């Protein structure tokens, strides 16, 4: 079993920054990718960014150049640095961890952290 604790959300004005954190614990040896998704009311959960065990990264087009995902030194932590935030970035952000190529439903989810960007 893997447990994910995500945190770091809050209220920020447009143009501001936030850093989200995700700490994985438990049986994490099988985790090969950690990523972030976000969800707003009435919409499906959407992909934001991912980072593999080898630190290969991928981003949604809507956040490229503004968000950066990186891993902590211990390897069980993933961060999402969010700069130049826009009101449309508002939502609940969820950390996810799993195996590369596996359906996300087979992975693990954090409890979510609220990000609100005011205009």
C-alpha positions as CSV (number, residue, x, y, z in Angstrom):
1,X,0.0,0.0,0.0
2,X,1.2,3.5,-0.9
3,X,0.0,6.6,0.9
4,X,0.3,10.1,-0.6
5,X,0.2,13.3,1.4
6,X,-0.2,16.4,-0.8
7,X,-0.2,20.0,0.5
8,X,0.7,23.5,-0.3
9,X,-2.4,24.9,-1.8
10,X,-3.9,28.3,-0.9
11,X,-5.3,31.6,-2.1
12,X,-3.1,33.7,-4.4
13,X,-3.6,36.6,-6.7
14,X,-3.1,36.3,-10.4
15,X,0.6,36.4,-11.3
16,X,1.6,34.9,-8.0
17,X,3.2,31.6,-7.1
18,X,2.6,28.5,-5.1
19,X,4.6,25.3,-4.5
20,X,2.7,22.0,-4.0
21,X,4.3,19.1,-2.2
22,X,3.6,15.4,-2.4
23,X,5.2,12.9,0.0
24,X,4.8,9.2,-0.7
25,X,5.2,6.5,2.0
26,X,4.6,2.8,2.4
27,X,5.5,0.3,-0.3
28,X,6.9,2.8,-2.8
29,X,9.6,0.7,-4.6
30,X,7.2,0.0,-7.4
31,X,6.4,3.6,-8.1
32,X,8.0,4.8,-11.3
33,X,6.1,8.0,-12.0
34,X,4.6,10.8,-9.9
35,X,2.3,13.3,-11.3
36,X,-0.2,16.1,-10.6
37,X,-3.8,16.4,-11.8
38,X,-6.4,19.1,-11.1
39,X,-10.1,19.2,-11.1
40,X,-12.7,22.0,-11.1
41,X,-16.4,21.6,-10.4
42,X,-18.2,20.2,-13.4
43,X,-15.1,19.1,-15.2
44,X,-13.1,15.9,-15.4
45,X,-9.8,15.6,-13.6
46,X,-7.1,16.8,-16.0
47,X,-3.4,16.0,-16.2
48,X,-1.0,18.8,-15.2
49,X,2.5,17.4,-15.0
50,X,4.5,14.2,-14.4
51,X,8.0,13.2,-13.5
52,X,9.5,9.7,-13.8
53,X,12.0,8.0,-11.5
54,X,14.6,9.1,-14.1
55,X,13.4,12.7,-13.8
56,X,11.9,12.8,-17.2
57,X,9.1,15.4,-17.2
58,X,5.9,16.1,-19.1
59,X,3.5,19.0,-18.9
60,X,0.1,19.9,-20.1
61,X,0.2,22.6,-22.8
62,X,-1.7,25.0,-20.6
63,X,1.0,25.1,-17.9
64,X,4.2,24.8,-20.0
65,X,6.7,27.5,-19.2
66,X,4.8,28.4,-15.9
67,X,4.9,25.2,-13.9
68,X,7.9,23.0,-13.0
69,X,7.7,19.5,-11.5
70,X,10.7,18.2,-9.7
71,X,11.6,15.5,-7.2
72,X,13.1,15.8,-3.7
73,X,16.5,14.3,-2.8
74,X,14.9,11.4,-1.0
75,X,13.1,10.3,-4.1
76,X,9.7,9.9,-2.4
77,X,8.7,13.5,-2.8
78,X,7.4,15.4,-5.8
79,X,7.0,19.2,-5.9
80,X,5.0,21.4,-8.3
81,X,6.3,24.9,-8.5
82,X,3.5,27.1,-10.0
83,X,4.4,30.6,-11.3
84,X,2.5,33.2,-13.1
85,X,-0.7,31.7,-11.9
86,X,-4.0,32.5,-13.7
87,X,-7.6,32.3,-12.5
88,X,-8.1,29.4,-14.7
89,X,-5.5,27.4,-12.7
90,X,-8.0,27.4,-9.8
91,X,-9.0,23.9,-8.7
92,X,-8.2,21.0,-6.4
93,X,-4.8,19.6,-7.2
94,X,-4.2,15.9,-6.6
95,X,-0.9,14.1,-6.4
96,X,-0.9,10.7,-8.1
97,X,1.8,7.9,-8.1
98,X,1.9,4.7,-10.2
99,X,3.8,2.8,-12.8
100,X,4.7,4.3,-16.2
101,X,2.1,3.3,-18.8
102,X,-0.4,1.9,-16.3
103,X,-3.9,3.4,-16.2
104,X,-4.1,6.0,-13.5
105,X,-6.9,4.2,-11.8
106,X,-4.3,1.5,-10.9
107,X,-2.2,4.1,-9.0
108,X,-2.6,6.0,-5.8
109,X,-4.1,9.4,-5.1
110,X,-3.5,12.1,-2.5
111,X,-6.4,13.7,-0.8
112,X,-6.1,16.9,-2.8
113,X,-5.2,20.5,-2.0
114,X,-7.2,23.5,-3.1
115,X,-5.6,26.2,-5.2
116,X,-7.6,29.4,-5.7
117,X,-6.3,32.2,-8.0
118,X,-8.1,35.5,-7.7
119,X,-8.2,38.0,-10.6
